[in-house]
Amino acid sequence: MSELTSVVKEASENGTDTSPDDIGTIEETPEDTILSRQTSVNLVPFIGQRFVSQDAAYEFYCSFAKQCGFSIRRHRTRGKDGVGRGITRRDFTCHRGGYPQLKPSDDGKLQRNRKSSRCGCQAYMRIVKRADFDVPEWRITGFSNIHNHELLKSNEVNLLPAYCTISSDDKSRICMFAKAGMSVRQMLRLMEMEKGVKLGCLPFTEIDVRNLLQSFRNIDRDNDTIDLLMMCKEKKDKDANFKYNFKMDAHNRLEHIAWSYGSSIRSYEAFGDAIIFDTTHRLEAYDMILGIWVGVDSHGMNCFFGCVLLRDENMQSFSWALKTFLGFVNGKAPETILTDQNMWLKEAIAMEMPRTKHAFCIWHIIAKFSDWFSTLLGSQYDKWKAEFHRLYNLHSVDDFEVGWREMVDTYGLHGNKHIVSLYALRIFWALPFLRCYFFAGMTSTFQSESINAYIQRFLSAQSLLDNFVEQVAAIVDFKDQVGAKQKMQRKLHKVSLKMGSPIESHAATVLTPYAFCKLQEELVLAQQYASLMVDENYFIVRHHTEMDGGCKVIWIPHDEFISCSCHQFEFSGILCRHVLRVLSTNNCFHIPDQYLPIRWRDLTKHFQHSNNSGKAQFLQSMVSTLISESAGTEEWIGLACDQMAMLLSRVKEFSGHPNGSNGLVGYDNSPSDSLILPEVEDSDSMVHSYSVGNLGKLKERRQRDGVDVYRKKRRCSVPCCGQFGHAANDCSVIGGDDLNGDGLGFL
């Protein structure tokens, strides 16, 4: 008691208030406690022990607690009212001291009950400030080491947050790894190898590294914004083709920012007819939505168009993003756009891109099926999912409607809110409603997975805001280089002809390897279908195992018009097996120009001998823009066609062009001997070379002023004939005794 009295006397002399709480207490600890076993006498706190500062006392008590098997936290403080002397008392407690308290939120509702490790432990150490001879110091006035919980072992205590410390050198390396775009797990594994420790034996955990990165990002967001805008300005000064735009809020903080690169704008001019706008990811460090515009080029490779960061997820933010992006690409809206199932984005697209067909990415919808239906359907979930995929891939709208009703009845899903919502929005995701629009194959599972992996590359680049923009630029450049290398490798490989047909040979010389492989697949499958003529221009094409049904094909030879009810050409830009079957059975040895879209053509084949390849790419982008801009009304289309016809006739009048080496396959009527197809390899590994004129059309040669020119012969439209040089009325097949007009069949 004499020691306790002296402590109270010292506190009174120091001018501090004394209360039952303030009086230091000494808890007697038996000699066989954990403290006596694991610590030395020099590390045990004692009443009257002095420290030069609060921090020194904290470090001492922290070292003591670590050896005992617990951690500490700063608790209550007290100052001398009215004197202005600052803090005069500090309490340090066990990390499990006190009890969790539910605090009401701003709207009056209690916060959710989070799990807590606090159990009311009474272990503590109290220090009081006093000044002897005007030199301030801190003394221990209270100490207790009695815990109401089990203390941790030495290998367990290191996992407590208080002891998961990261040295300054490690912090610098982690920051460098983050700028390089490494993931947190990659950082930990690399540092484990550098330090030579076992897996998971670093003095810090994955959560500690993530918290450190978050603290880096939260250091000064205002300065990050300034650095970002300055970086964009400097990049714009160096590259006039770099485009960016931003918006500040009422508090002069960055609200939205969008940017695109010169190569991205050029890619959009050629392949911006069908795009994806992905807004399903966020930059967590800045609490901003990350939106990425991507597409597919003529070689089936992903191409980056632009990027945007949005503070809020609402219609106004999405409208700003779409309007800004259209400004980057000179107002050229895409024909189709794929997004996730976001109603605000849906409204924004309808407002900013009224002529663009909007659809939902099916893979975002299917990803939610497990949460929506797995518990509800139980063992029938897999069977239902297979039925959903069957309905999704149907061609007929009527078949979809009938099948959907049967599916709902079979599985009892009439009142399910997700089924009701999916059916209400079916025109945005079901293929029977989308096949009349061009999506460049981006709705396929393989392409969707490829695009998602491409987007993940950008997410791994998160660090500081200006570094993120630089990382995106580095990824775009890297992908462009890899893509150019892959395209070159594909060109060096000989095209393998599986059918050996003229149509296949002709397509191999015009299309890119990616597009040709798609067409070749349809050509191979076309052999399994029967073509049945209904009248002169109307055919039914069905699989050889089917007795009814099939697709309806319209083929008008003299107009070179062909259409199929499956709408695959409109949907993907590649002719379907039904059309190819009709063409082959009606003695058509080439594919008309309009069914080999510029979008899938390998134009570099036709400009590889020219020194004006840059101008050729510019011409291609101009033609693409012309088609997009003139698609508004019939008047615009007619005007564009007339002007293009006049321009084409003038180009053909240039001397030397018919026999020149710069003629385009499918774009002019140049003679066949000036267009030699590249070597192609058939299924028997025999290499052949082909020579065609005007996409394989047969022409007769005649002399005019000593120069060989070509005149197109008339082609007979009788299916059993198909010869050149006469019309259907003069056909000898119809006039023959063995076959009259009524007896015409089909091949």
Order of alpha helices (4+ residues) and beta strands (2+ residues): alpha-alpha-beta-alpha-beta-beta-beta-beta-alpha-alpha-alpha-alpha-alpha-beta-beta-alpha-beta-beta-beta-alpha-beta-alpha-beta-alpha-alpha-alpha-alpha-alpha-alpha-alpha-beta-alpha-alpha-beta-beta-beta-beta-alpha-alpha-alpha-alpha-alpha-beta-beta-beta-beta-alpha
